[in-house]
Amino acid sequence: MLYPLFLTLHLFAALIFIGTVFFEVLFLENIRKRLPAKVMLLVEEGVAHRARQVMPWVLLVLFGAGVGMVGLRYLPVLAAPLASSFGTLLMLKILAAISVLGHFATAMLLFKTGRMKARYVHFIHTSVFCHMVLIVLLAKGMFYLTW
C-alpha cells in the first residue's frame, strides 16, 4: 500500500519541479525580450523568491518518495543494474536525479552567499532543463525499451 502513495507523491512533486523548470526556461527567457529590464528583474526576483521557498519541500518529497519506491520495489534490480535494460535505465535516471540535486544545492549555496550571477542562473536552468528531459525519457523508457 505504501508504493502507490510514494509513486503518487513522486509524480506530483515531479510535475511541480519539472513545470517550474520548463516555465523558467521556455517562458521567462522569451518574456525577458518583451519587458523592460527593471520589470523583468522584479518578475525574476519574485519567481526566484517563491521557488526558493517551495522547491526545497518539493525536492524533499520528490527524492523521499523516490528513495521509498527504490526501497520497496527496486533494490533487487539496482543490485545488478546492468543485468537488465530496466535496471540500467533506472540507474541512469537516479544518477541524473542526483546531478539535478547537486545543481539545486549549488544554486542555493550561490544565492545564500550572494555569488549567484546571471550567467550561473542561465547555465543551471539550462542544464537542469536538459536533465529533466533526460529523466522523463528514461522514466518512460524503463517500461518500454528492452535490449
Secondary structure, 3 states (H helix, E strand, C coil): CHHHHHHHHHHHHHHHHHHHHHHHHHHHHHHHCCCCHHHHHHHHHHHHHHHHHHHHHHHHHHHHHHHHHHHHHHHHHHHCHHHCHHHHHHHHHHHHHHHHHHHHHHHHHHHHCCCCCHHHHHHHHHHHHHHHHHHHHHHHHHHHCCC
